[in-house]
Amino acid sequence: MDEAILKKYISLTKNLGQLLSVARLYNATHPVFKEKAKEVFAEIGPLMEGKQSLILSEVEGMFLINGEKIELKNSLVASLAERIRNLKLGSLDLEPGLTLEELELLIGFLNLKTHALGEEHIREYFKEKGAPHVIPRFATYRLVGEDEKIVKEGETLKIDDIPKEIISRFAEDLKKGRVGEQLEKKEKEYGVLAHDSTFLSGLMSDLTKDAGSKEEVGKILWLVGDYLIDEISTAKEKELNYKVLEDLQKQLLVFWEQKKDRVTGKEDIEKTFVAIGAALELKGLLLLYKKHKKELEGVAKKLSAILETLPPESLIHKKTKEKLEKIGPPSLGAALFGP
């Protein structure tokens, strides 16, 4: 990344955060807000030269522009990242041709208290308000490795670009419950198919056409649920896979309501999705427990090492032991003082 461009991204991020704050204090017609909006808009123009889009996104509390991390310990920037996260989208893209009025509309929207309505509702909001250059994009990305590299919609393959033989292979692997092991190979086309709710909805619709019972329908739905659960290794992945599951449910239920020869009711399908969602949540909680258990063990070892340097009869040793016995779990006490 060009150092000069990164500095411009940092400046823009700071000013977007300030504009968001100003918007909370003044209404959209107030001169103070208008003046600050003009200042921020003047920064955006040069960054869009050559028809360059500006992709605003958030990953684990970190604000990004075009995938570049903005390392700023600033409450205003943190607030901006939080507002983007609350949209539960992959990104908000600002396209060349963006107007000052569209920027003002975006800031006003980010300040709404309840706006996590899903991609389509948000997209319609900006269309109705006359802001075609503000594009919400669904979170069809996931973290790849420890460097938090992001693969976003619009930067990856489209379903139509994926060879038919790969799509056929995915469908066969799904039927046989092998998608999870194939995803471990990190094949890009395969990953796109596995996390595109629209594609999955169509595929699941086809698979359930010939289902003879509600139990059979449930087993088919779990084919997707199983690999979405298995691949979770971070809290962010849990959040993204839950979003895929949520969108898949909405789209599949539309198909199911139109289906004439239904072997099970809408309620049974919803119950299955609730169960899959609960399993996703369970996997996330297990990861959280494992993380904190490991951290706790590390703290116990450090405390034990320090206490070994103190005389057992000393007041600080006795008081520390008493406090730990009161506030710490049995495992911590055992680690420090033995069973």
Secondary structure, 3 states (H helix, E strand, C coil): CCHHHHHHHHHHHHHHHHHHHHHHHCCCCCHHHHHHHHHHHHHHHHHCCCCCCEEEEEECCEEEECCEECCCCCHHHHHHHHHHHHCCCCEEEECCCCCHHHHHHHHHHHCCCCCCCCHHHHHHHHHHCCCCCEEEECCCCCEECCCCEECCCCCCCCHHHCCHHHHHHHHHHHHCCCHHHHHCCCCHHHHHHHHCHHHHHHHHHHHHCCCCCHHHHHHHHHHHHHHHHHCCCCHHHHHHHHHHHHHHHHHHHHHHHHCCCCCCCHHHHHHHHHHHHHHHHHHHHHHHHHHHHHHHHHHHHHHHHHHCCCCCCCHHHHHHHHHHHHHCCHHHHHHHHCC
